[in-house]
Amino acid sequence: MENFIKLIMAFLIGLLLVIIAMPKVIPFLHKMKFGQVEREEGLESHKKKGGTPTMGGVVFVIAALLSALIVNFSQLANPQLILISIVLVGYSAIGFIDDGLIILKHQNEGLKAWQKFLLQAILAIICYWFLKEFIVPANGMAFTEIQIPIVKVNIDLGYFYALLVFIMFTGESNGVNLSDGLDGLATGLTMVAIAPFIIYAIMIKDYVVASYGAAMIGALLGFMFFNYHPARIFMGDVGSLGLGGFLAILAILTKQELLLILVGGVFLMETLSVIIQVVSFKTRGKRVFKMAPIHHHFEMLGWSEQQVTISFWFVGFICGILAIVIGVL
């Protein structure tokens, strides 16, 4: 019972911190002119969003961090707690730099692709080293092992596990980032994606990881109140990159690396749509989608922004349910 009270407290603290802080943060960001810069080639309906405050992810990242530290105050030296915090703050910091450069340049171009890639790689290396030195999986698996869902067969990847860690971090952070194109879309999808990992963490009795997940869901729920259509604030790359890294480290610590593919099914779909579009245009001179990422394709088909968002949430919810079922089998 004590552990479940911890989860509830983490959720409530994260929620309340965002709800209290955001009404003060939004006017401050307006005053500082930290507004969204829309792409010139973007949809006409999105041009009116230009100037809406961005970098709101700073609030829910700090709220989740503080909430997790408060409810786990007696375990501040816990390796899982430290590693999740390093990943969350580290990937958010990359996004913060990216957002800052976009605002300073007044154009939708922050860090260059190779710069972002290099910073993500450095963080992935730090994470791999930390896992190797300090983390002992609660279910008895070696840290380089992955489990094939359903059949429950373990495979030791050895040094190739480092490559998997890198792919997970870069893939998930960029996937969430690409999904952050409609009001509330990435926020809702991430809440749904975190939930299965809370259940996985409870199954292996790792309540530090579970409470961190609960804290983030609470913080995101508070953020959703200000981020749903019409959004009064956007999370920015500081939020989306941080959330992607957060999902990846939850999958790693609960030893559900492969199920991250299913849990983040919509993020994968968004990423693949961009890859397919780019490859098709460069090789054939033709576009597969009217616009990528794929959520814009549906908008150009005549769907309203809310219709696309709610439909993608539903797909994300189904992916989450399937992942929970497969994970507990």
Summary of the structure (lengths in Angstrom):
residues: 329
radius of gyration: 19.1
end to end distance: 24.5
largest distance: 60.0
contacts: 1180
relative contact order: 0.15
helix: 72%
strand: 3%
